[in-house]
């Protein structure tokens, strides 16, 4: 059981540490660490373009840009920036401009500007594209859209594509939520995967390539991690967390993003953006904190507690307004289906507001679907609740798709679960069989050995078996 301490989360978000203190050697070697240990095998003498941002760092925290630039057998010639930019400073949805990196002198091509996919001009001097970005495991987070579209561009240009693999902070077993309706495909829902898909970037890249979700497939190489297991949360890796975007300051925020990200998408509610607890709050001026908390805690949902909250956002939605609502506290994330909880919150907020929670901003317009529907992957969720239907029937409608996806993803998995080692104590005599007299001492007999031999010693008790290392699949994918 894992407990996420609210105080630690608040402290990290407030002072900006975000897991920046390393107390021991990380248990996990990232793809960039493995690539460097293998002397950058496969990149020698090639012109390399790197798709990365501030999260592209080694286990020790060194930038992948610096590692590749300093490698004597690697020719790093260009950088490519996803949403939020190479340094992660741009806000969500803000265009990123192409520029020249002042520190390295390398050109930086924007993949979140007029084009979301590398153009032929961006790739004309490249032999291989390398992708190294930390993700959070949710379909609406745009880095996986960038990765797949860049793979397609590489396939069209006839150049190789490398993925330097990284952990999924939600762990690799969590598969949840609504499927994607192809009519609502967008940059916040690009691939036919559930809302929470339980794959690392490398595993997803294998799936995208093999399933032919892109029109041109590149020669794909995954550089896997060492020491990572599917049932690991970020805290188990020993790695420092670099904020993946301005509002994901800690690894734990990834879980809350799934829970409230959709609830706050165009809705008349603040979900902690603009305050010290992004994605952990739900509040607005006319909510009554204690009443709402009582309603939600009355559901008796395992692994989660709702604390009455009072706060004023510093910026963004409801800036400087006194908001009342709840803070979502995960007491045991293993007991919580994050996406189901998100849907239950929508249902409860609809009840709390007398059926008026869904605002006109989430309805489609003549320009097309709303951002809410795009993030949700379709209009089923919105139409379900505005029609007054229960969350349970909506959740039930996803289960066949989730089961099919779990089976579909199986060939593309690289990592296993960490085996559980159970210590079994030696049996002790029961009270009825225990002798009531002290056993007689056994006379000590010296072994008949040569004088040069050491005397016999009592063998040590066997140690518990050490879990086998996670065995990565071959580097080159189908």
C-alpha atoms as one frame of an Amber mdcrd trajectory, in Angstrom:
protein
   0.000   0.000   0.000   1.272   3.440  -0.894   0.272   6.631   0.880   0.661
   9.966  -0.836   1.362  12.521   1.839  -0.428  15.743   1.116   2.131  17.837
   2.976   4.972  16.551   0.826   3.029  17.294  -2.344   2.199  20.817  -1.192
   5.818  21.477  -0.213   7.207  20.272  -3.527   4.671  22.268  -5.521   5.201
  25.406  -3.445   8.985  25.602  -3.326   9.562  24.026  -6.723  11.698  21.073
  -5.622   9.505  18.577  -7.483  11.573  15.634  -6.375  14.893  17.368  -6.953
  16.707  15.777  -3.994  18.482  12.504  -4.725  19.250  10.426  -1.629  20.513
   7.240  -3.258  21.522   5.836  -6.594  18.396   5.412  -8.762  17.160   1.856
  -9.128  16.242   2.442 -12.767  18.525   3.186 -15.698  16.725   5.247 -18.330
  16.984   4.756 -22.074  19.544   7.555 -22.364  21.683   5.892 -19.668  21.595
   2.581 -21.531  22.386   4.301 -24.839  25.411   6.030 -23.314  26.586   2.819
 -21.628  26.474   1.142 -25.044  28.625   3.903 -26.566  25.652   5.298 -28.558
  25.539   2.190 -30.707  23.526   2.792 -33.874  24.052   6.558 -33.914  27.747
   6.567 -34.813  28.534   8.957 -37.627  24.882   9.838 -38.245  23.280  13.265
 -38.242  20.937  13.203 -35.272  17.814  15.258 -34.599  16.579  15.176 -31.002
  12.923  15.591 -29.976  13.112  16.531 -26.325  12.405  19.042 -23.586  13.434
  19.712 -20.001  12.451  16.167 -18.990  15.033  14.608 -21.297  17.647  13.902
 -18.636  19.682  10.930 -17.464  19.145   9.208 -14.121  21.736  11.578 -12.655
  19.882  14.619 -14.046  22.176  15.495 -16.947  20.472  16.775 -20.102  20.200
  14.392 -23.042  21.072  17.378 -25.243  24.419  17.731 -23.469  25.073  13.990
 -23.445  24.560  13.638 -27.196  26.335  16.882 -28.035  29.408  15.852 -26.036
  29.529  12.288 -27.382  32.509  12.114 -29.772  30.810   9.648 -32.132  27.424
  11.448 -32.328  26.654  14.408 -34.593  23.718  16.256 -32.990  22.494  18.784
 -35.557  18.953  19.868 -34.544  16.409  19.990 -31.719  12.621  19.631 -31.993
  10.284  21.189 -29.422   6.925  19.727 -28.293   4.154  21.624 -26.497   5.607
  23.845 -23.734   8.913  24.185 -25.627  12.390  22.714 -25.240  12.703  24.168
 -21.728   9.087  23.594 -20.639   8.395  27.273 -20.011   5.411  27.825 -22.325
   1.876  27.460 -20.968  -0.576  24.823 -22.137  -1.959  25.590 -25.575   0.484
  28.436 -26.311   2.238  28.185 -29.659   5.945  27.400 -29.568   8.144  29.277
 -32.038  11.023  27.811 -34.025  14.256  29.438 -32.964  17.966  28.941 -32.376
  19.070  27.603 -29.017  21.251  30.281 -27.450  23.300  27.845 -25.391  24.125
  25.162 -27.963  23.672  27.126 -31.178  21.453  24.341 -32.549  18.299  25.104
 -34.537  15.077  24.371 -32.643  12.141  23.351 -34.832   8.707  23.765 -33.269
   6.333  20.803 -33.309   3.652  22.859 -31.568   3.204  25.749 -33.959   1.832
  25.966 -37.501   2.788  22.292 -37.901   2.458  19.528 -35.306   4.456  17.132
 -37.480   8.043  17.567 -38.741   8.046  18.902 -42.288  10.421  17.625 -45.004
  12.394  20.868 -44.653  12.908  20.175 -40.941  14.300  16.717 -41.713  16.407
  17.354 -44.813  19.727  17.268 -42.919  18.799  14.388 -40.572  19.672  10.681
 -40.714  17.932   9.640 -37.502  15.366  11.162 -35.134  15.747  10.440 -31.414
  12.803  10.916 -29.021  13.434  11.445 -25.296  10.522  12.984 -23.347   8.966
  11.961 -20.034   5.222  11.358 -20.319   2.469  10.890 -17.729   0.481   7.991
 -19.202  -2.744   9.792 -20.166  -4.057   9.958 -23.756  -4.822  13.695 -23.690
  -1.240  14.642 -22.763   0.140  15.736 -26.123   3.683  14.350 -26.084   2.572
  10.954 -27.408   0.839  12.694 -30.315   4.113  14.451 -31.096   5.977  11.143
 -30.940   3.658   9.278 -33.297   3.423  12.061 -35.875   7.214  12.409 -35.828
   7.466   8.658 -36.432   5.212   9.069 -39.463   7.341  11.938 -40.785  10.473
   9.835 -40.301   8.870   6.992 -42.227   7.963   9.330 -45.068  11.508  10.712
 -45.169  13.150   7.287 -44.960  15.038   8.030 -41.750  15.367   5.980 -38.573
  13.516   6.660 -35.338  14.848   5.941 -31.849  12.844   6.087 -28.611  14.849
   6.386 -25.395  12.414   4.783 -23.010  11.126   6.185 -19.707   8.774   5.038
 -16.916   5.025   5.462 -16.933   4.381   7.273 -13.606   0.871   5.792 -13.385
   2.602   2.358 -13.573   2.404  -0.010 -16.514  -0.629  -2.023 -15.428  -3.233
   0.734 -15.181  -5.571   0.588 -18.213  -8.722   2.649 -17.736 -11.378   4.806
 -19.232 -13.141   5.777 -22.377 -12.132   4.705 -25.878 -11.468   7.159 -28.684
 -14.246   7.787 -31.201 -12.413   8.238 -34.554 -14.704  11.182 -35.385 -13.131
  13.060 -32.460  -9.505  12.331 -33.264  -7.319  15.349 -32.450  -3.950  16.294
 -31.005  -5.331  15.594 -27.495  -6.618  12.209 -28.655  -4.529  10.926 -31.547
  -4.326   7.148 -31.020  -6.870   4.350 -30.572  -6.041   3.782 -26.927  -8.010
   4.156 -23.683  -7.750   7.357 -21.679  -5.173   5.653 -19.425  -3.218   3.169
 -21.524  -0.565   1.554 -19.293   2.403   1.719 -21.680   5.808   3.358 -21.695
   6.651   5.653 -24.645   8.719   2.854 -26.173   5.934   0.300 -25.862   3.400
   2.695 -27.352   5.765   3.457 -30.243   6.004  -0.278 -30.987   2.221  -0.487
 -30.993   1.748   2.557 -33.230   4.227   1.165 -35.746   3.010  -2.429 -35.804
  -0.696  -1.539 -35.831  -0.109   0.792 -38.801  -1.741   3.740 -37.090   0.573
   5.932 -39.176   0.688   6.033 -42.966   4.460   5.548 -43.214   6.426   3.462
 -40.731  10.074   4.164 -39.942  12.758   1.713 -38.936  12.090   1.875 -35.201
  14.550   1.171 -32.401  13.611   1.225 -28.731  16.400   1.687 -26.199  14.804
   0.073 -23.129  15.311   0.897 -19.483  17.042  -1.396 -17.034  15.501  -2.165
 -13.672  11.990  -0.854 -14.335   8.953  -3.035 -13.646   5.333  -2.539 -14.683
   4.029  -2.361 -11.120   6.376   0.487 -10.150   5.154   3.944  -9.266   7.592
   6.805  -9.708   8.561   6.745  -6.034   9.831   3.182  -6.543  12.322   4.151
  -9.262  14.680   6.277  -7.177  14.616   8.873  -9.969  14.133  12.613  -9.534
  11.026  14.090 -11.132  11.424  16.947 -13.582   8.086  18.774 -14.063   6.753
  17.594 -17.417   4.799  20.826 -17.878   4.128  23.909 -15.729   1.180  22.290
 -13.939   2.671  18.831 -13.354   5.208  19.771 -10.656   5.400  16.317  -9.051
   5.055  12.740 -10.222   1.954  12.334  -8.044   0.268  15.150  -9.968   0.022
  12.706 -12.885  -2.606  10.744 -10.965  -4.617  13.853 -10.123  -4.418  15.017
 -13.755  -6.413  11.934 -14.740  -8.950  12.503 -11.957  -9.759  16.203 -12.455
  -8.212  17.199 -15.783 -11.395  16.396 -17.666 -13.659  17.768 -14.908 -12.035
  21.182 -15.255 -11.865  21.198 -19.071 -14.170  24.062 -19.996 -16.317  23.534
 -16.917 -17.396  26.301 -14.504 -14.985  25.116 -11.810 -11.376  25.653 -10.768
  -9.366  22.436 -10.470  -6.325  23.853  -8.727  -4.658  25.494 -11.732  -3.370
  28.826 -10.484  -2.919  27.528  -6.948  -0.336  25.349  -5.174  -2.301  22.129
  -5.753  -2.824  21.772  -9.517  -5.433  19.128 -10.394  -6.024  18.303  -6.717
  -8.840  20.785  -6.059 -12.390  21.295  -7.275 -13.959  24.563  -6.237 -15.808
  27.728  -7.123 -17.410  30.700  -5.386 -20.887  29.233  -4.849 -19.823  25.788
  -3.600 -20.132  24.938   0.097 -16.975  23.057   1.056 -18.344  20.985   3.928
 -21.572  20.052   2.154 -19.745  18.912  -0.986 -17.123  17.011   1.032 -19.846
  15.230   3.002 -21.638  14.284  -0.221 -18.479  12.844  -1.797 -17.186  11.107
   1.331 -20.647   9.617   1.755 -19.933   7.479  -1.312 -17.328   5.628   0.813
 -15.000   5.153  -2.138 -11.909   3.090  -1.254  -8.495   4.743  -1.428  -9.684
   8.363  -1.618 -10.782  11.092   0.793 -12.237  14.533   0.081 -11.063  17.327
   2.365 -13.120  20.549   2.599 -10.986  23.255   0.966 -10.970  27.066   0.904
  -8.535  28.835  -1.431  -7.923  31.792  -3.764  -6.268  31.020  -7.121  -3.326
  33.319  -7.861  -4.080  33.254 -11.612  -6.240  31.520 -14.184  -9.852  30.544
 -13.666 -11.454  32.427 -10.737  -8.293  34.389 -10.027  -8.407  36.142  -6.611
 -11.883  34.721  -5.924 -12.563  32.861  -2.693 -13.318  29.324  -3.803 -14.850
  26.588  -1.719 -14.748  22.945  -2.649 -12.728  19.831  -1.962  -9.166  18.624
  -2.143  -8.816  15.114  -3.549  -6.506  13.052  -1.327  -5.386   9.606  -2.467
  -4.806   7.395   0.554  -4.144   4.278  -1.552  -3.961   4.764  -5.334  -3.899
   1.002  -5.945  -7.541   0.895  -4.829  -8.618   3.741  -7.110  -9.616   3.557
 -10.752  -8.638   7.124 -11.615 -10.848   7.520 -14.679 -13.882   5.987 -13.003
 -13.352   8.443 -10.149 -13.261  11.314 -12.646 -16.604  10.223 -14.078 -18.119
   9.779 -10.622 -17.042  13.316  -9.752 -18.794  14.630 -12.861 -21.929  12.749
 -11.853 -21.815  14.078  -8.290 -21.156  17.668  -9.381 -24.092  17.409 -11.768
 -26.255  16.327  -8.824 -24.799  18.955  -6.504 -25.645  21.760  -8.957 -29.122
  20.460  -9.716 -28.203  19.257 -13.200 -26.567  22.525 -14.234 -22.864  21.652
 -13.994 -22.243  21.131 -17.705 -21.791  24.606 -19.186 -22.479  25.735 -22.733
 -18.703  25.956 -23.285 -18.460  22.161 -23.473 -21.104  21.846 -26.202 -20.049
  21.626 -29.873 -20.172  24.703 -32.090 -20.284  25.322 -35.817 -16.472  25.113
 -35.728 -16.572  21.537 -34.460 -16.344  19.585 -31.203 -15.516  21.322 -27.949
 -12.180  20.737 -26.259 -14.058  18.804 -23.570 -15.355  16.299 -26.128 -11.927
  16.044 -27.777 -10.230  15.280 -24.464 -12.979  12.795 -23.573 -12.494  11.142
 -26.960 -16.112  11.630 -28.013 -19.442  13.121 -26.982 -20.796  10.041 -25.180
 -19.725  11.261 -21.761 -21.282  14.716 -22.117 -24.521  13.423 -23.645 -24.769
  10.699 -21.010 -24.775  13.108 -18.087 -26.823  15.868 -19.679 -29.480  13.191
 -20.271 -29.431  12.377 -16.561 -28.050   8.848 -16.955 -25.948   7.229 -14.200
 -22.164   6.946 -14.255 -22.316   3.187 -13.688 -23.842   2.443 -17.089 -21.270
   4.645 -18.843 -18.387   2.899 -17.068 -19.894  -0.494 -17.942 -19.980   0.459
 -21.628 -16.166   0.767 -21.696 -15.303  -2.660 -20.342 -15.325  -4.648 -23.588
 -13.012  -2.101 -25.227 -10.654  -2.163 -22.243 -10.462  -5.959 -22.294  -9.742
  -5.941 -26.032  -7.028  -3.311 -25.614  -5.293  -5.254 -22.837  -5.072  -8.207
 -25.196  -4.036  -6.071 -28.175  -1.149  -4.435 -26.317   0.324  -7.703 -25.051
   2.835  -8.308 -27.915   4.294  -4.816 -27.497   5.088  -4.992 -23.783   8.796
  -4.790 -22.979   8.733  -4.980 -19.180   7.381  -7.419 -16.610   5.926  -7.010
 -13.149   8.371  -7.213 -10.278   7.961 -10.643  -8.654   6.683 -10.580  -5.109
   9.017 -12.369  -2.701   7.193 -13.815   0.299   9.245 -14.840   3.337   7.837
 -18.018   4.887   8.919 -18.493   8.527  10.120 -21.921   9.640   7.401 -23.981
  11.341   7.462 -24.025  15.129   6.216 -26.879  17.296   2.726 -26.439  18.662
   2.058 -26.344  22.386   0.702 -29.908  22.328   3.796 -31.382  20.697   6.482
 -29.277  22.341   8.586 -31.422  24.697   8.395 -30.491  28.366  12.031 -31.331
  29.057  15.214 -29.795  27.764  16.844 -31.907  25.053  20.137 -33.500  25.975
  23.172 -31.770  24.503  24.782 -33.556  21.607  28.461 -34.294  22.233  30.758
 -32.306  19.989  32.760 -34.540  17.656  35.809 -33.122  15.926  35.862 -33.985
  12.222  38.639 -36.233  11.033  40.281 -33.814   8.675  43.758 -32.789   7.763
  45.251 -30.043   9.842  45.341 -27.759   6.840  41.580 -27.957   6.371  39.240
 -25.510   8.062  36.783 -26.897  10.610  33.216 -27.381   9.444  30.940 -24.413
   9.993  27.246 -24.217  10.296  25.790 -23.141   6.938  24.054 -19.767   6.873
  20.317 -19.718   6.519  19.334 -19.310   2.876  18.478 -15.770   1.856  15.162
 -14.994   0.132  15.352 -15.230  -3.605  16.287 -12.013  -5.372  13.786 -10.976
  -8.053  15.029 -11.468 -11.558  15.663  -8.304 -13.518  13.015  -7.151 -15.913
  13.942  -8.640 -19.264  13.591  -6.175 -22.105  12.337  -7.254 -25.489  14.579
  -6.892 -28.544  15.450  -3.306 -29.382  14.121  -3.220 -32.928  10.345  -3.386
 -33.127   8.113  -4.828 -35.823
